[in-house]
Amino acid sequence: MSLVDTKSGKKMSKKFSLFILGGTGDLARKKLFPALYSLYSKGKLEGLYKVYSLAREESQEWKHLVSKSPDPEKFNNFIQFDVKEESYYEELAKVLKKLRGQEIIFYLALSPFLFETAIRKLGVLLRNFTNPRKIVVEKPFGFDLASASRLNQILHTYFVEEEIYRIDHFLGKETVQNILSLRLSNTIFEGIWNKNFVDHVQIVAIEDIGIEGRGDYYDGVGAIRDMLQNHMLQMLSFTAMELPCCMDPELIRDEKTKLLRSVRRLSQKDAVKGQYEGYSLEKGVKENSNTETFVAVKLYIDNFRWQDVPFYLMTGKKLSKKLSQIALVFKEVPKSFAKLLDCTPKQNKIVFQASPENKIAIHFELRPPAGGFIACPVETTMEYNLTGQKLPEAYENLLIDIVQGDRSLFIRGDEVELMWEIVEPIIKEDMPLYTYKPGTLPEQANKLIEKDGKVWIL
């Protein structure tokens, strides 16, 4: 469901086929196929010809999954494939020849270590075809600024930017999309969305689980690359960007890019890295690993709207709860007015929560009946699901946009490199790695925000 046309429910009439490289893996089985089944069952993939799963072998899990598909002819299509082996691309070419005139979409649901190889070989193969094409690349996009820049160069050797979809599933969440909607549709909010009224902003994405058997992947990535560099900075962009003059995908991405250029680069003194106790014992994790499972940072945006307003970002695993939210905390009541009250009123907040619930909550103060001049905290909640229907999953929204060609919720090449520039100082610097007990925050993370007279909203 795109930012540009969120209510149309438009069916996809043009014919297309989807090729999922890594089609029997976790991402495909747990996210992509369920999203595709849901869209197909709702009649929203009218133009779909076939979905092809490309992998080394058919797994029992994949066979079970496609046996439950709403249309086996469309979804039960397996192609044995090895990304590194040339002969498999020759077999793939035989399939592509049968799809004359169709749009072909390649989805790289692969280990990021295989992205470069897959892009190069697919790019060479597609030179022999005139079909409209798109390529979807999952995060992490690169492992640092240099590798991200190189990956962009490789992509642009074989594809034009309009054919490239760098996906971040957080942007498919209703919460993120509703930030711009709230600002555009309600003038009472946009007028206070600045340094004159906002004290600070908190962006939190934490989990109560660990790496869940994904040590082989996670130990080479860590919390900064897995979450901060992409999900967290994208949520920051949508929260703090200037509003575009119209809801055109490229104009939205232009404003996000301008915002990222204004973000002050991180320094070691404004960052905390941590690792939960027992991480090094997880399957697939190297002995004495120094990979962070937690990171918290404070950063600033050097522009007119947000100058000197601190933004606190925190993400981590094995913490006290699962929580994803963005909180704008407003300035305190002037002390001269606070003296008139019989208490100190709490700061107003607007909280956009993606999990455990999808909602917007506004926290303010009211006088209770016959309560004198005592401010009483009140929360008003706006539920997203006003129709009573189940909200679409993030991947449903994004897959629809890929087929429609709406790139407003996808990341442009220059955005990716700017995000790496922001976090690179804390990737490269030799920073302390603090150990924390599962279910608790590292003590230093509390100090990071408490030294400024603030507390985490959890």
C-alpha positions as CSV (number, residue, x, y, z in Angstrom):
1,M,0.0,0.0,0.0
2,S,1.9,3.0,-1.2
3,L,2.3,6.5,0.2
4,V,1.1,7.9,-3.1
5,D,-2.1,5.9,-3.6
6,T,-2.9,4.2,-0.3
7,K,-6.6,3.5,-0.8
8,S,-7.1,2.4,-4.4
9,G,-6.9,-1.4,-3.8
10,K,-5.9,-1.4,-7.4
11,K,-5.5,-4.8,-9.1
12,M,-2.4,-5.6,-11.1
13,S,-3.4,-6.2,-14.7
14,K,-0.1,-6.2,-16.5
15,K,1.4,-9.7,-16.8
16,F,4.5,-10.4,-14.8
17,S,6.5,-13.3,-13.3
18,L,8.5,-13.2,-10.0
19,F,11.8,-15.0,-9.6
20,I,12.8,-15.5,-6.0
21,L,16.5,-16.3,-5.6
22,G,16.8,-18.1,-2.3
23,G,13.2,-19.1,-2.8
24,T,13.2,-21.9,-0.2
25,G,15.0,-19.9,2.5
26,D,13.6,-18.4,5.7
27,L,12.7,-15.0,4.2
28,A,10.8,-16.5,1.3
29,R,8.9,-19.1,3.4
30,K,8.1,-16.8,6.4
31,K,7.5,-13.5,4.7
32,L,7.3,-13.5,0.9
33,F,5.1,-16.5,0.2
34,P,2.5,-15.7,3.0
35,A,2.3,-12.1,1.6
36,L,1.9,-13.3,-1.9
37,Y,-0.8,-15.8,-0.9
38,S,-2.7,-13.1,0.9
39,L,-2.5,-10.7,-2.0
40,Y,-3.5,-13.3,-4.5
41,S,-6.5,-14.4,-2.4
42,K,-7.6,-10.8,-2.2
43,G,-7.5,-10.6,-6.0
44,K,-4.7,-8.1,-6.0
45,L,-2.2,-10.0,-8.3
46,E,-4.4,-10.3,-11.4
47,G,-1.4,-10.0,-13.7
48,L,0.7,-12.7,-12.0
49,Y,1.8,-15.4,-14.4
50,K,4.1,-17.5,-12.2
51,V,6.3,-17.3,-9.1
52,Y,9.5,-19.2,-9.5
53,S,11.6,-20.4,-6.5
54,L,15.3,-20.6,-7.3
55,A,17.5,-22.6,-4.9
56,R,19.9,-25.5,-4.8
57,E,17.2,-28.0,-3.7
58,E,13.6,-28.3,-2.8
59,S,13.3,-28.4,1.0
60,Q,10.4,-30.2,2.8
61,E,9.4,-26.9,4.3
62,W,9.1,-25.3,0.9
63,K,7.1,-28.3,-0.5
64,H,4.7,-28.1,2.4
65,L,4.3,-24.3,1.9
66,V,3.5,-24.4,-1.8
67,S,1.2,-27.4,-1.2
68,K,-1.0,-24.9,0.6
69,S,-0.9,-22.2,-2.1
70,P,-4.1,-20.8,-3.4
71,D,-3.0,-21.7,-7.0
72,P,-0.4,-24.4,-7.3
73,E,0.1,-23.7,-11.0
74,K,1.3,-20.2,-10.2
75,F,3.2,-20.8,-7.0
76,N,4.6,-24.4,-7.2
77,N,7.5,-23.7,-9.7
78,F,10.9,-24.7,-8.6
79,I,14.1,-24.1,-10.5
80,Q,17.3,-25.7,-9.3
81,F,19.8,-22.9,-9.1
82,D,23.3,-22.1,-7.8
83,V,24.0,-18.3,-7.9
84,K,27.7,-19.0,-8.5
85,E,27.5,-21.5,-11.3
86,E,27.2,-20.3,-14.9
87,S,25.3,-23.4,-16.2
88,Y,22.3,-22.6,-14.0
89,Y,21.9,-19.2,-15.7
90,E,21.7,-21.0,-19.1
91,E,18.8,-23.0,-17.7
92,L,17.2,-19.9,-16.4
93,A,17.5,-18.3,-19.9
94,K,15.4,-21.1,-21.3
95,V,12.6,-20.2,-18.8
96,L,12.9,-16.5,-19.6
97,K,12.5,-17.1,-23.4
98,K,9.0,-18.4,-22.7
99,L,8.0,-15.1,-21.0
100,R,8.2,-12.9,-24.0
101,G,6.7,-9.5,-23.4
102,Q,6.2,-10.1,-19.6
103,E,7.7,-8.0,-16.9
104,I,10.2,-10.1,-14.9
105,I,11.0,-9.3,-11.3
106,F,14.1,-10.8,-9.6
107,Y,14.0,-10.8,-5.8
108,L,17.3,-11.4,-4.1
109,A,16.3,-13.2,-0.9
110,L,19.9,-14.3,-0.6
111,S,22.8,-14.0,1.8
112,P,24.2,-10.5,1.3
113,F,27.6,-12.1,0.5
114,L,26.0,-13.4,-2.8
115,F,24.5,-10.1,-3.9
116,E,27.4,-8.9,-6.2
117,T,27.6,-12.3,-7.9
118,A,23.9,-12.6,-8.5
119,I,23.6,-9.0,-9.8
120,R,26.5,-9.4,-12.2
121,K,25.4,-12.7,-13.6
122,L,21.7,-11.7,-13.9
123,G,22.7,-8.4,-15.5
124,V,24.8,-10.2,-18.2
125,L,21.9,-12.7,-18.8
126,L,19.3,-10.0,-19.2
127,R,21.3,-8.3,-22.0
128,N,19.8,-11.0,-24.2
129,F,16.2,-10.0,-23.3
130,T,14.1,-7.0,-23.9
131,N,11.5,-7.7,-21.2
132,P,10.8,-4.9,-18.7
133,R,12.6,-5.9,-15.5
134,K,13.0,-5.0,-11.9
135,I,15.5,-6.2,-9.3
136,V,14.7,-6.2,-5.5
137,V,17.7,-6.2,-3.1
138,E,17.2,-6.9,0.6
139,K,19.2,-5.3,3.4
140,P,21.9,-5.1,4.5
141,F,22.9,-3.2,1.4
142,G,26.7,-3.4,1.8
143,F,28.8,-3.8,4.9
144,D,30.2,-0.3,5.0
145,L,30.3,2.8,2.8
146,A,32.9,1.5,0.4
147,S,31.0,-1.8,-0.2
148,A,27.7,-0.1,-0.6
149,S,29.1,2.3,-3.1
150,R,30.6,-0.6,-5.0
151,L,27.3,-2.5,-5.0
152,N,25.5,0.6,-6.3
153,Q,28.1,0.8,-9.1
154,I,27.5,-2.8,-10.0
155,L,23.7,-2.4,-10.0
156,H,24.0,0.7,-12.2
157,T,26.2,-1.2,-14.7
158,Y,23.2,-3.5,-15.6
159,F,20.1,-1.7,-14.4
160,V,18.8,1.8,-14.4
161,E,17.8,3.3,-11.0
162,E,14.1,3.1,-11.9
163,E,14.5,-0.7,-12.1
164,I,16.1,-1.1,-8.7
165,Y,14.1,-1.6,-5.5
166,R,16.3,-1.6,-2.3
167,I,13.8,-2.9,0.2
168,D,13.4,-2.1,3.9
169,H,10.4,-3.9,5.3
170,F,10.1,-1.4,8.1
171,L,8.9,1.1,5.5
172,G,6.0,-1.2,4.7
173,K,4.6,-0.9,8.2
174,E,1.5,1.2,8.7
175,T,3.2,3.2,11.5
176,V,5.9,4.7,9.3
177,Q,3.4,5.5,6.5
178,N,1.1,7.2,9.0
179,I,3.7,9.7,10.1
180,L,3.6,11.6,6.8
181,S,-0.2,11.2,6.6
182,L,-0.6,12.7,10.1
183,R,1.6,15.6,9.2
184,L,0.0,16.3,5.8
185,S,-3.6,15.9,6.9
186,N,-3.6,17.7,10.3
187,T,-2.2,21.3,10.5
188,I,-2.3,21.2,14.3
189,F,0.6,18.8,14.3
190,E,2.8,20.2,11.5
191,G,2.9,23.6,13.2
192,I,4.5,22.1,16.3
193,W,6.8,19.6,14.5
194,N,10.0,21.6,15.1
195,K,12.7,22.8,17.5
196,N,10.4,25.4,19.0
197,F,8.1,22.8,20.6
198,V,9.9,19.4,20.5
199,D,12.3,18.7,23.3
200,H,13.6,15.5,21.9
201,V,12.7,12.4,19.8
202,Q,13.2,8.8,20.7
203,I,13.2,6.0,18.0
204,V,13.2,2.5,19.6
205,A,13.2,-1.0,18.0
206,I,13.9,-3.6,20.6
207,E,13.2,-7.3,21.0
208,D,13.0,-9.8,23.9
209,I,14.4,-12.6,21.8
210,G,18.0,-13.3,20.8
211,I,19.4,-14.2,17.4
212,E,17.2,-17.4,17.2
213,G,19.7,-19.7,15.5
214,R,20.8,-17.0,12.9
215,G,24.4,-16.8,14.3
216,D,26.0,-17.5,10.9
217,Y,24.4,-14.4,9.5
218,Y,24.1,-12.1,12.6
219,D,27.7,-12.5,13.8
220,G,29.0,-11.0,10.6
221,V,26.5,-8.1,10.8
222,G,25.6,-6.9,14.3
223,A,23.0,-4.4,15.5
224,I,24.5,-1.4,13.7
225,R,24.4,-3.0,10.2
226,D,21.3,-5.0,10.8
227,M,19.1,-2.2,12.2
228,L,20.6,1.2,12.9
229,Q,22.0,1.9,9.4
230,N,18.8,1.1,7.7
231,H,15.5,0.6,9.6
232,M,16.3,3.2,12.3
233,L,17.6,5.9,10.0
234,Q,14.7,5.4,7.6
235,M,12.3,5.9,10.5
236,L,14.3,9.0,11.4
237,S,14.0,10.3,7.8
238,F,10.2,9.9,7.7
239,T,9.9,11.6,11.1
240,A,12.1,14.6,10.5
241,M,12.0,15.2,6.7
242,E,10.4,18.3,5.2
243,L,7.1,17.6,3.6
244,P,7.3,17.3,-0.2
245,C,5.3,19.7,-2.4
246,C,3.3,16.7,-3.7
247,M,3.2,13.0,-3.0
248,D,5.5,12.0,-5.9
249,P,7.8,9.1,-5.1
250,E,10.9,10.9,-6.3
251,L,10.1,14.0,-4.4
252,I,9.5,12.0,-1.2
253,R,12.9,10.4,-1.7
254,D,14.5,13.8,-2.4
255,E,13.3,15.1,0.9
256,K,14.6,12.1,2.8
257,T,18.0,12.5,1.1
258,K,18.1,16.2,2.1
259,L,17.4,15.2,5.7
260,L,20.1,12.6,5.8
261,R,22.6,15.1,4.4
262,S,21.8,17.3,7.4
263,V,22.4,14.6,10.0
264,R,25.5,15.2,12.1
265,R,27.9,12.3,11.8
266,L,28.0,10.1,14.9
267,S,30.9,10.2,17.4
268,Q,32.0,7.6,19.9
269,K,30.9,9.8,22.9
270,D,27.3,9.7,21.7
271,A,27.1,5.9,21.2
272,V,26.8,2.8,23.3
273,K,27.4,-0.7,22.1
274,G,26.5,-3.9,24.0
275,Q,26.3,-7.6,23.8
276,Y,23.9,-9.8,25.8
277,E,25.3,-12.4,28.2
278,G,25.6,-15.8,26.5
279,Y,25.7,-14.5,23.0
280,S,29.1,-16.1,22.2
281,L,27.5,-19.5,23.1
282,E,24.8,-19.2,20.4
283,K,25.0,-21.5,17.4
284,G,27.1,-20.0,14.5
285,V,28.7,-17.3,16.7
286,K,32.5,-17.2,16.8
287,E,34.2,-17.7,20.2
288,N,34.9,-14.4,21.9
289,S,32.9,-12.5,19.2
290,N,32.8,-8.8,19.6
291,T,29.7,-8.3,17.5
292,E,27.2,-5.9,19.2
293,T,23.6,-7.1,19.8
294,F,22.7,-3.6,21.1
295,V,23.3,-0.1,20.1
296,A,22.0,3.3,21.3
297,V,23.0,6.6,19.9
298,K,22.3,10.3,20.2
299,L,22.4,12.4,17.0
300,Y,21.5,15.9,15.8
301,I,20.1,17.2,12.6
302,D,21.8,20.5,11.5
303,N,18.9,22.2,9.8
304,F,16.6,25.1,10.6
305,R,13.7,22.8,11.7
306,W,15.6,20.6,14.1
307,Q,18.8,22.4,15.2
308,D,19.9,21.3,18.7
309,V,17.0,18.9,19.2
310,P,18.6,15.5,20.3
311,F,17.3,12.3,18.6
312,Y,17.9,9.1,20.6
313,L,17.9,5.9,18.7
314,M,18.0,2.5,20.4
315,T,17.9,-1.1,19.1
316,G,18.8,-4.4,20.5
317,K,18.1,-8.1,21.3
318,K,17.3,-10.0,24.5
319,L,15.8,-6.9,26.2
320,S,12.7,-6.6,28.4
321,K,10.1,-6.6,25.7
322,K,9.3,-6.3,22.0
323,L,8.7,-2.7,21.1
324,S,9.0,-0.6,18.0
325,Q,8.0,3.1,18.3
326,I,8.8,6.7,17.5
327,A,8.1,9.2,20.3
328,L,8.1,13.0,20.0
329,V,8.5,14.5,23.4
330,F,7.5,18.1,23.7
331,K,9.0,20.8,25.9
332,E,8.0,21.3,29.5
333,V,5.4,23.9,30.6
334,P,7.3,27.2,31.4
335,K,8.3,27.2,35.1
336,S,6.3,30.4,35.7
337,F,3.1,28.6,34.7
338,A,4.1,25.3,36.5
339,K,4.1,27.3,39.8
340,L,0.4,27.9,39.4
341,L,-0.3,24.2,39.6
342,D,-0.2,21.9,42.5
343,C,2.1,19.5,40.7
344,T,4.6,19.4,37.9
345,P,2.8,18.4,34.7
346,K,4.5,15.7,32.5
347,Q,5.7,16.5,29.1
348,N,3.3,16.0,26.2
349,K,4.1,13.1,23.8
350,I,3.1,11.8,20.4
351,V,3.9,8.1,20.1
352,F,3.8,6.1,16.9
353,Q,3.8,2.5,17.8
354,A,4.4,-0.4,15.3
355,S,4.6,-3.2,17.9
356,P,3.2,-4.7,20.0
357,E,0.3,-2.6,18.7
358,N,-0.3,-0.5,15.6
359,K,-1.5,2.8,17.0
360,I,-0.8,6.5,17.6
361,A,-1.0,7.7,21.2
362,I,-1.1,11.3,22.3
363,H,-0.2,12.0,26.0
364,F,-1.4,15.3,27.5
365,E,-2.5,16.7,30.9
366,L,-6.0,17.6,32.0
367,R,-7.6,18.8,35.3
368,P,-9.7,16.0,36.8
369,P,-13.3,16.9,38.0
370,A,-13.2,18.8,41.3
371,G,-9.4,18.2,41.4
372,G,-8.1,21.8,41.9
373,F,-5.2,22.8,39.8
374,I,-3.7,19.4,39.6
375,A,-2.7,18.2,36.1
376,C,-3.6,14.6,35.5
377,P,-2.0,12.6,32.6
378,V,-4.4,11.4,29.9
379,E,-3.7,9.3,26.8
380,T,-5.8,9.4,23.7
381,T,-5.3,6.6,21.3
382,M,-6.0,6.4,17.5
383,E,-6.2,2.9,16.1
384,Y,-5.1,2.4,12.5
385,N,-7.6,-0.4,11.9
386,L,-10.7,1.8,11.7
387,T,-12.5,-0.6,9.3
388,G,-12.2,-3.7,11.5
389,Q,-10.3,-5.5,8.7
390,K,-6.9,-7.1,9.4
391,L,-4.1,-4.7,8.5
392,P,-1.8,-5.9,5.7
393,E,1.6,-7.1,6.6
394,A,4.6,-4.9,5.6
395,Y,5.7,-7.2,2.8
396,E,2.2,-7.1,1.3
397,N,2.4,-3.4,1.0
398,L,5.9,-3.5,-0.5
399,L,5.2,-6.3,-3.0
400,I,2.2,-4.4,-4.3
401,D,4.4,-1.3,-4.7
402,I,7.1,-3.3,-6.6
403,V,4.5,-4.5,-9.1
404,Q,2.9,-1.1,-9.5
405,G,6.3,0.6,-9.9
406,D,5.8,2.9,-6.9
407,R,9.3,3.5,-5.4
408,S,8.3,5.9,-2.6
409,L,8.9,3.3,0.1
410,F,12.2,2.0,-1.4
411,I,15.6,3.4,-0.8
412,R,17.5,5.3,-3.5
413,G,21.2,4.6,-4.1
414,D,22.4,8.0,-2.7
415,E,20.2,7.5,0.4
416,V,22.0,4.2,1.2
417,E,25.5,5.8,1.0
418,L,24.4,8.7,3.2
419,M,23.2,6.3,5.8
420,W,26.5,4.5,5.8
421,E,28.3,7.8,6.1
422,I,26.4,8.6,9.3
423,V,27.1,5.3,11.1
424,E,30.6,4.6,9.7
425,P,32.5,6.4,12.6
426,I,31.0,4.0,15.2
427,I,31.6,1.0,13.0
428,K,35.3,1.8,12.5
429,E,36.1,3.2,15.9
430,D,37.5,0.9,18.6
431,M,34.6,1.3,21.0
432,P,33.9,-0.4,24.3
433,L,31.5,-3.3,24.1
434,Y,29.4,-3.6,27.3
435,T,27.8,-6.8,28.5
436,Y,24.2,-6.7,29.6
437,K,22.0,-9.3,31.3
438,P,19.0,-10.5,29.2
439,G,16.0,-8.5,30.0
440,T,17.9,-5.4,31.0
441,L,19.4,-2.4,29.3
442,P,23.2,-1.8,29.4
443,E,23.8,0.7,32.2
444,Q,25.7,2.9,29.8
445,A,22.6,3.2,27.6
446,N,20.6,4.7,30.5
447,K,23.5,7.1,31.2
448,L,23.5,8.2,27.6
449,I,20.1,9.7,27.9
450,E,19.9,10.4,31.6
451,K,22.9,12.8,31.5
452,D,20.7,15.0,29.4
453,G,17.9,14.9,32.0
454,K,15.7,12.4,30.0
455,V,14.6,8.8,30.3
456,W,13.9,6.1,27.8
457,I,10.2,5.7,27.0
458,L,9.7,1.9,27.1
